[in-house]
């Protein structure tokens, strides 16, 4: 029995699956090429039996066909990041225990370096395959792959230690995809522009696999370029777009620098789309509002992570709230827990998740796997609060929750307030160890505007707006990072904001 993803693809054989600058490829093309790749990977064996296959291929048809080929041969796909330096690539290859590497010729050099630096393949006794090699014309009998088998290892750093390999099964992937396809109403008529990295869950699952599961068209760009993206959006023939906040900021800047006539075409192209999504990081409210002005779209924010897929989402239809990530997706259970157990609405707690999309394990790390779960619930390490029936993320427990003067302060909330000041372009808030307060709340500001920001006016502005967040008034420090004529950062000035 074939994997459900393959069976579904067979129903759309003549439709376009992948479109790139090199041309368009149908589901039939994808099925045929992936079966050739699977045959090549098997090399006269019946089944890879969950051997790890690492692959370093830029976004495009070859990437997708290789990923599917690995799955169809019974292997575990280990996608490598095209921008990572050699030590990071070596870590993933070594830690995953990959026995095969598939690489695009552009990356042959980094993976097969000349002496005296021995190649990764030679060091680790790996089989090395280039995507430029001729594929077999005779297709082997491909193995039956049960959906409970391991399918994918994605490496996630978290906030401490070496990256951990997050193992998801075909069943986990199927659950993640069907949950999103239900919630966001994907159909075979959809066309999405894909500009996200293909070693992260956002690009692999939310965009690529969701599109191919639905029989939709996935238009892949080899890299992000604001002008190219705007040209495609302006064409007006796309239905979905998903990106991270940084990309929306870059697109806003490009729109603002365009002529009035060009802006009109750009905005009209966006207006023809049915859904635009933001994720992977908190979306500043000012970015959301600016994008809505430009595109007519109130961006749909959602929340997820490598270990769980997507857990929470604002609604496709109905009211979306700025600064909130909505409610649990179909088939996903979510709860908030603090030191004393379950918490009620209005009280902050750690997000814990249960459902068929939750990952199987951290690769060869049973201690970390056991530590990540509490009574069968995955502990995300993120803190949130439920308000108006919707979840609002307060930040990472280890980084963004600052314990100061007996209060727990969300760095993300303070950042959102500071960004609303007309003279502040961007900011970052962190906790700094302090004997008296436990931690002091410290903000680094990037200023804008022709008028200098005076401390006195800023004090009165901030005191009024931050009181609601229970920031102890003595402890907010402002760091400015001025640069000299050579662009070098001058030693920051540090001042007490409140006396």
C-alpha positions as CSV (number, residue, x, y, z in Angstrom):
1,X,0.0,0.0,0.0
2,X,1.4,3.4,-0.9
3,X,1.6,6.3,1.5
4,X,-1.6,8.4,1.5
5,X,0.3,11.4,0.1
6,X,1.3,9.3,-2.9
7,X,-2.2,7.9,-3.5
8,X,-3.7,11.4,-3.4
9,X,-1.0,12.7,-5.9
10,X,-2.1,10.0,-8.3
11,X,-5.6,11.5,-8.4
12,X,-4.2,14.8,-9.7
13,X,-1.6,13.4,-12.1
14,X,-2.1,15.9,-14.9
15,X,-2.3,19.0,-12.7
16,X,0.7,21.2,-12.0
17,X,2.3,20.3,-8.7
18,X,5.5,22.4,-8.7
19,X,6.2,25.6,-10.6
20,X,9.7,27.1,-10.7
21,X,11.8,29.4,-12.8
22,X,12.9,26.2,-14.6
23,X,9.4,25.3,-15.6
24,X,6.2,23.6,-14.4
25,X,6.0,20.0,-13.2
26,X,2.9,17.9,-12.9
27,X,2.0,15.4,-10.2
28,X,2.7,12.7,-12.8
29,X,6.3,14.2,-13.1
30,X,6.7,14.2,-9.4
31,X,5.5,10.7,-9.0
32,X,7.7,9.4,-11.8
33,X,10.9,11.2,-10.8
34,X,10.5,10.4,-7.1
35,X,10.1,6.7,-8.0
36,X,13.3,6.9,-10.0
37,X,15.1,8.5,-7.0
38,X,13.6,5.8,-4.7
39,X,15.0,3.1,-7.1
40,X,18.4,4.7,-7.1
41,X,18.4,5.0,-3.3
42,X,17.4,1.4,-2.8
43,X,20.3,0.1,-5.0
44,X,18.9,-3.4,-5.3
45,X,17.7,-3.6,-1.7
46,X,14.0,-4.0,-0.9
47,X,13.6,-1.3,1.7
48,X,15.8,1.4,3.3
49,X,14.2,0.4,6.6
50,X,14.4,3.9,8.1
51,X,18.0,4.6,7.0
52,X,18.6,8.3,7.3
53,X,19.1,10.2,4.0
54,X,20.5,13.7,4.3
55,X,20.0,16.0,1.3
56,X,21.3,19.4,0.5
57,X,19.3,20.8,-2.5
58,X,18.0,24.3,-3.1
59,X,14.2,24.9,-3.3
60,X,12.8,23.5,-6.5
61,X,11.4,20.4,-8.2
62,X,14.5,18.3,-7.4
63,X,14.1,19.0,-3.7
64,X,10.5,17.8,-3.6
65,X,11.2,14.7,-5.8
66,X,14.1,13.8,-3.5
67,X,12.1,14.2,-0.4
68,X,9.3,12.0,-1.8
69,X,11.9,9.5,-3.2
70,X,13.4,9.0,0.3
71,X,9.9,8.4,1.7
72,X,8.9,6.0,-1.1
73,X,12.2,4.0,-0.5
74,X,11.4,3.6,3.2
75,X,14.0,6.1,4.4
76,X,13.9,9.0,6.8
77,X,14.4,12.4,5.2
78,X,17.0,14.7,6.8
79,X,16.9,18.1,5.0
80,X,20.0,20.2,5.3
81,X,20.1,24.0,5.3
82,X,21.6,25.5,2.2
83,X,23.0,28.5,4.2
84,X,24.7,26.5,7.0
85,X,28.5,26.3,7.2
86,X,30.3,23.0,7.1
87,X,30.4,22.4,10.9
88,X,26.7,22.6,11.2
89,X,26.1,20.4,8.2
90,X,28.5,17.9,9.6
91,X,26.8,17.9,13.0
92,X,23.4,17.1,11.5
93,X,24.8,14.4,9.2
94,X,26.8,12.8,12.1
95,X,24.0,13.1,14.7
96,X,21.3,11.7,12.5
97,X,23.6,8.8,11.5
98,X,22.9,9.4,7.8
99,X,24.2,6.7,5.5
100,X,23.4,8.5,2.2
101,X,23.9,12.1,1.2
102,X,22.1,13.5,-1.9
103,X,23.4,16.9,-3.0
104,X,22.9,19.4,-5.8
105,X,26.1,20.0,-7.7
106,X,26.3,23.6,-6.3
107,X,26.9,22.1,-2.9
108,X,29.3,19.3,-3.9
109,X,32.3,21.4,-2.9
110,X,31.2,21.9,0.7
111,X,30.3,18.3,1.2
112,X,33.2,16.8,-0.8
113,X,36.1,19.1,0.0
114,X,39.5,18.4,-1.5
115,X,42.4,17.2,0.7
116,X,43.8,17.9,3.2
117,X,40.2,18.5,4.5
118,X,38.7,15.1,3.9
119,X,35.1,15.0,2.6
120,X,32.2,14.5,4.9
121,X,31.2,11.5,2.8
122,X,34.6,9.9,3.2
123,X,34.9,10.7,6.9
124,X,31.6,9.1,7.7
125,X,31.6,6.3,5.1
126,X,28.6,7.7,3.4
127,X,27.2,7.0,-0.1
128,X,27.2,10.3,-2.0
129,X,24.7,11.0,-4.8
130,X,24.6,14.1,-7.0
131,X,21.2,15.2,-8.4
132,X,22.9,15.7,-11.8
133,X,23.5,11.9,-12.1
134,X,21.4,10.0,-14.5
135,X,18.4,8.3,-12.8
136,X,17.5,4.6,-13.6
137,X,14.9,4.1,-16.3
138,X,13.7,0.8,-14.8
139,X,11.6,1.4,-11.7
140,X,12.1,-1.1,-8.8
141,X,9.3,-2.6,-6.9
142,X,9.0,0.0,-4.1
143,X,8.3,-1.1,-0.5
144,X,5.1,-0.7,1.4
145,X,5.7,2.0,3.9
146,X,3.4,2.0,7.0
147,X,2.3,5.5,8.1
148,X,3.6,4.7,11.7
149,X,7.2,4.7,10.4
150,X,9.6,7.6,11.0
151,X,9.6,10.0,8.1
152,X,11.5,13.2,8.9
153,X,14.2,14.5,11.2
154,X,14.3,18.3,11.6
155,X,16.9,19.9,13.8
156,X,15.8,22.5,16.3
157,X,18.1,24.4,18.7
158,X,15.6,25.5,21.3
159,X,17.3,27.9,23.7
160,X,20.0,25.7,25.2
161,X,22.5,23.1,24.1
162,X,23.2,21.5,20.8
163,X,20.3,21.1,18.2
164,X,18.0,18.1,18.8
165,X,16.7,16.0,16.0
166,X,12.9,16.1,16.1
167,X,11.5,12.8,14.7
168,X,8.1,12.9,13.0
169,X,6.3,9.9,11.5
170,X,4.3,9.8,8.3
171,X,1.2,9.6,10.6
172,X,2.3,12.7,12.5
173,X,2.8,14.6,9.2
174,X,-0.6,13.4,7.9
175,X,-2.3,14.7,11.1
176,X,-0.5,18.1,10.9
177,X,-1.4,18.5,7.3
178,X,-5.1,17.4,7.5
179,X,-5.6,19.7,10.5
180,X,-4.4,22.7,8.6
181,X,-6.1,21.7,5.4
182,X,-9.4,21.5,7.2
183,X,-8.9,24.8,9.2
184,X,-7.7,26.8,6.2
185,X,-9.9,25.1,3.6
186,X,-7.2,24.1,1.1
187,X,-8.4,22.8,-2.3
188,X,-6.9,21.6,-5.5
189,X,-7.7,25.1,-7.0
190,X,-5.2,26.8,-4.6
191,X,-1.9,28.3,-5.8
192,X,0.6,29.3,-3.2
193,X,3.9,31.2,-3.5
194,X,6.6,29.4,-1.5
195,X,9.5,31.5,-0.3
196,X,10.3,29.9,3.1
197,X,13.4,27.7,4.0
198,X,12.9,24.0,3.3
199,X,14.6,22.7,6.4
200,X,12.0,24.1,8.8
201,X,8.5,22.8,9.5
202,X,6.9,26.1,8.3
203,X,8.2,25.6,4.7
204,X,8.0,21.8,4.6
205,X,4.6,21.2,6.2
206,X,2.5,24.3,6.3
207,X,3.2,25.3,2.7
208,X,4.8,22.5,0.6
209,X,3.1,19.4,2.0
210,X,-0.3,21.1,2.6
211,X,-0.3,22.2,-1.0
212,X,0.6,18.8,-2.4
213,X,-1.8,16.9,-0.1
214,X,-4.6,19.1,-1.5
215,X,-3.6,18.7,-5.2
216,X,-2.8,22.4,-5.3
217,X,0.0,24.3,-7.2
218,X,3.1,25.2,-5.2
219,X,5.2,28.0,-6.9
220,X,8.7,27.7,-5.5
221,X,11.3,30.5,-5.5
222,X,14.9,29.5,-5.0
223,X,15.4,32.4,-2.5
224,X,13.5,35.3,-1.1
225,X,13.7,38.6,-3.1
226,X,11.2,41.3,-2.3
227,X,10.9,42.6,-5.9
228,X,10.4,39.1,-7.3
229,X,7.8,38.3,-4.6
230,X,5.9,41.6,-5.3
231,X,6.0,40.8,-9.1
232,X,4.4,37.4,-8.4
233,X,1.8,38.8,-5.9
234,X,1.0,41.6,-8.4
235,X,0.2,39.1,-11.1
236,X,-3.0,38.4,-9.2
237,X,-3.2,34.6,-9.9
238,X,-2.2,33.3,-6.4
239,X,-4.6,32.3,-3.7
240,X,-2.4,31.9,-0.6
241,X,0.8,33.4,0.8
242,X,2.6,32.5,4.1
243,X,5.6,34.2,5.5
244,X,7.4,35.3,8.7
245,X,7.1,38.8,10.1
246,X,10.6,39.8,8.9
247,X,9.5,39.1,5.3
248,X,6.4,41.2,5.7
249,X,8.6,44.1,7.0
250,X,10.8,43.8,3.9
251,X,7.7,43.6,1.6
252,X,6.3,46.7,3.3
253,X,9.6,48.6,2.7
254,X,9.6,47.6,-1.0
255,X,6.0,48.7,-1.4
256,X,6.7,52.1,0.2
257,X,9.6,52.6,-2.2
258,X,7.5,51.8,-5.3
259,X,5.8,54.3,-7.5
260,X,2.1,55.1,-6.9
261,X,1.1,53.2,-10.0
262,X,3.2,50.2,-9.0
263,X,1.8,50.3,-5.5
264,X,-1.7,50.1,-6.9
265,X,-0.9,46.9,-8.9
266,X,0.8,45.3,-5.9
267,X,-2.1,46.0,-3.6
268,X,-4.7,44.8,-6.1
269,X,-2.8,41.5,-6.5
270,X,-2.9,40.9,-2.8
271,X,-6.6,41.7,-2.7
272,X,-7.3,38.8,-5.1
273,X,-5.9,36.3,-2.7
274,X,-8.1,34.4,-0.2
275,X,-5.6,34.0,2.7
276,X,-2.3,35.5,3.9
277,X,-0.6,33.9,7.0
278,X,2.1,35.0,9.4
279,X,4.0,32.7,11.7
280,X,7.3,31.4,13.3
281,X,7.7,34.6,15.4
282,X,5.5,37.2,17.0
283,X,3.9,39.6,14.6
284,X,4.2,43.2,15.7
285,X,0.8,44.9,15.7
286,X,2.1,47.9,13.7
287,X,3.3,45.5,11.0
288,X,-0.1,43.8,10.9
289,X,-1.9,47.1,10.6
290,X,0.5,48.4,7.9
291,X,0.1,45.2,5.9
292,X,-3.7,45.4,6.2
293,X,-3.5,49.0,4.8
294,X,-1.4,47.8,1.9
295,X,-3.0,44.5,1.0
296,X,-6.5,44.6,2.5
297,X,-5.6,41.4,4.5
298,X,-5.7,41.1,8.3
299,X,-2.9,38.5,8.5
300,X,-3.9,35.2,10.0
301,X,-1.5,34.4,12.9
302,X,-1.0,30.9,14.2
303,X,1.2,29.2,16.7
304,X,3.2,26.0,16.4
305,X,6.7,24.5,16.7
306,X,8.8,21.8,15.2
307,X,7.7,19.2,17.8
308,X,4.0,19.7,17.4
309,X,3.3,21.1,14.0
310,X,0.6,23.9,14.3
311,X,-1.5,23.9,17.5
312,X,-3.4,27.2,17.5
313,X,-4.8,29.4,14.8
314,X,-6.9,32.5,14.3
315,X,-10.1,31.6,12.3
316,X,-10.2,31.5,8.5
317,X,-13.7,33.0,8.7
318,X,-14.7,35.3,11.6
319,X,-12.9,37.8,13.8
320,X,-9.1,37.7,14.2
321,X,-7.6,39.6,17.1
322,X,-4.3,41.5,16.7
323,X,-1.6,40.0,19.0
324,X,-3.5,36.7,19.4
325,X,-2.9,33.3,17.9
326,X,-6.5,32.0,18.2
327,X,-7.8,28.7,19.3
328,X,-6.8,25.0,19.1
329,X,-6.8,23.6,15.5
330,X,-8.8,20.5,14.6
331,X,-7.6,17.3,16.4
332,X,-5.3,19.3,18.7
333,X,-5.7,19.6,22.5
334,X,-4.1,22.5,24.3
335,X,-4.0,23.4,28.0
336,X,-2.2,26.0,30.2
337,X,-0.3,24.9,33.3
338,X,1.7,26.8,35.9
339,X,3.5,25.6,39.0
340,X,0.2,24.7,40.7
341,X,-1.3,22.9,37.8
342,X,-4.0,23.8,35.3
343,X,-4.9,27.5,35.1
344,X,-8.1,29.2,34.1
345,X,-8.7,31.9,31.5
346,X,-6.9,35.2,32.3
347,X,-4.0,33.4,34.2
348,X,-0.7,32.9,32.4
349,X,0.6,29.3,32.1
350,X,2.8,27.1,30.0
351,X,1.3,25.9,26.7
352,X,1.1,22.1,26.7
353,X,-0.2,20.1,23.7
354,X,-1.5,16.7,22.9
355,X,-2.7,15.2,19.6
356,X,-1.8,12.9,16.7
357,X,0.5,15.6,15.2
358,X,2.9,15.6,18.2
359,X,6.3,14.3,17.3
360,X,7.5,10.8,18.2
361,X,10.9,11.5,19.9
362,X,14.1,13.4,19.9
363,X,16.5,11.4,17.8
364,X,18.6,9.0,20.1
365,X,17.9,11.3,23.1
366,X,15.4,9.4,25.4
367,X,16.2,11.6,28.4
368,X,15.3,14.8,26.5
369,X,12.2,13.1,25.1
370,X,11.0,12.0,28.5
371,X,11.7,15.5,30.0
372,X,9.6,17.1,27.2
373,X,6.4,15.4,28.3
374,X,4.2,15.7,31.3
375,X,1.4,13.0,31.7
376,X,1.4,12.6,27.9
377,X,1.3,16.3,27.2
378,X,4.2,18.0,25.3
379,X,5.6,20.9,27.3
380,X,6.3,23.7,24.8
381,X,8.2,26.0,27.1
382,X,6.1,28.9,25.9
383,X,3.9,30.9,28.2
384,X,0.4,32.2,27.1
385,X,-2.8,33.6,28.5
386,X,-6.4,33.1,27.3
387,X,-8.3,36.3,26.8
388,X,-11.6,36.8,24.9
389,X,-11.5,33.0,24.2
390,X,-8.2,33.4,22.3
391,X,-4.6,32.6,23.2
392,X,-2.0,35.3,23.5
393,X,1.6,34.3,23.6
394,X,3.7,35.9,26.3
395,X,7.0,34.4,25.3
396,X,9.5,31.6,26.0
397,X,9.6,30.7,29.7
398,X,13.5,30.6,29.6
399,X,14.0,33.9,27.7
400,X,11.0,36.1,27.3
401,X,9.4,35.8,30.8
402,X,11.4,38.2,33.1
403,X,11.0,37.7,36.8
404,X,11.5,41.1,38.4
405,X,10.5,42.5,41.7
406,X,8.1,39.6,42.4
407,X,6.4,40.0,39.0
408,X,6.6,37.9,35.8
409,X,6.9,40.4,33.0
410,X,6.5,39.4,29.3
411,X,9.4,40.8,27.2
412,X,7.1,40.5,24.1
413,X,4.4,42.7,25.7
414,X,6.9,45.4,26.6
415,X,8.4,45.3,23.1
416,X,4.9,45.8,21.6
417,X,4.3,48.9,23.7
418,X,7.7,50.4,22.9
419,X,7.2,49.9,19.2
420,X,4.1,52.0,19.3
421,X,6.3,55.1,20.1
422,X,6.6,57.2,16.9
423,X,10.4,57.6,17.4
424,X,11.1,53.9,17.9
425,X,11.6,51.8,14.8
426,X,12.5,48.5,16.5
427,X,13.4,47.2,20.0
428,X,14.5,44.1,21.9
429,X,13.7,43.5,25.6
430,X,15.7,41.1,27.8
431,X,16.2,40.4,31.5
432,X,19.5,41.3,33.0
433,X,20.6,39.7,36.3
434,X,20.3,42.1,39.3
435,X,20.9,41.6,43.1
436,X,18.0,43.8,44.2
437,X,15.3,42.9,41.6
438,X,16.3,39.4,40.5
439,X,16.3,40.7,36.9
440,X,16.1,44.2,35.5
441,X,14.1,44.8,32.4
442,X,16.4,46.1,29.7
443,X,15.4,47.5,26.3
444,X,17.7,48.1,23.3
445,X,16.1,50.7,20.9
446,X,16.6,51.4,17.3
447,X,15.5,55.0,16.9
448,X,13.9,56.8,13.9
449,X,12.6,60.3,13.1
450,X,14.4,63.6,12.7
451,X,13.8,64.8,16.3
452,X,16.0,63.3,19.0
453,X,14.1,61.2,21.6
454,X,14.4,63.1,24.9
455,X,14.5,61.1,28.1
456,X,12.0,63.3,29.9
457,X,9.3,63.0,27.3
458,X,9.9,59.3,26.9
459,X,9.7,58.8,30.7
460,X,6.2,60.3,30.9
461,X,5.1,58.4,27.8
462,X,6.4,55.0,29.0
463,X,5.3,55.3,32.6
464,X,1.7,55.8,31.5
465,X,1.6,52.9,29.0
466,X,3.7,50.3,31.0
467,X,1.9,50.6,34.3
468,X,-0.7,48.1,33.2
469,X,2.1,45.5,32.7
470,X,3.2,45.8,36.3
471,X,6.8,46.8,35.3
472,X,8.4,48.0,38.6
473,X,9.0,51.7,38.0
474,X,12.6,51.8,39.0
475,X,13.9,49.2,36.7
476,X,13.4,49.8,33.0
477,X,16.8,50.7,31.4
478,X,17.1,52.1,28.0
479,X,20.1,51.3,25.9
480,X,20.8,53.4,22.8
481,X,23.3,52.1,20.2
482,X,24.7,55.1,18.4
483,X,27.2,54.5,15.6
484,X,30.1,56.6,14.6
485,X,30.9,57.8,11.0
486,X,32.5,54.4,10.2
487,X,29.3,52.6,11.3
488,X,30.9,51.1,14.4
489,X,28.7,50.9,17.5
490,X,29.8,53.5,20.1
491,X,29.6,52.3,23.7
492,X,25.9,52.3,24.7
493,X,24.6,54.9,27.0
494,X,22.6,53.3,29.8
495,X,20.0,55.4,31.7
496,X,17.3,54.7,34.3
497,X,14.0,55.4,32.6
498,X,12.1,55.7,35.9
499,X,13.5,57.2,39.1
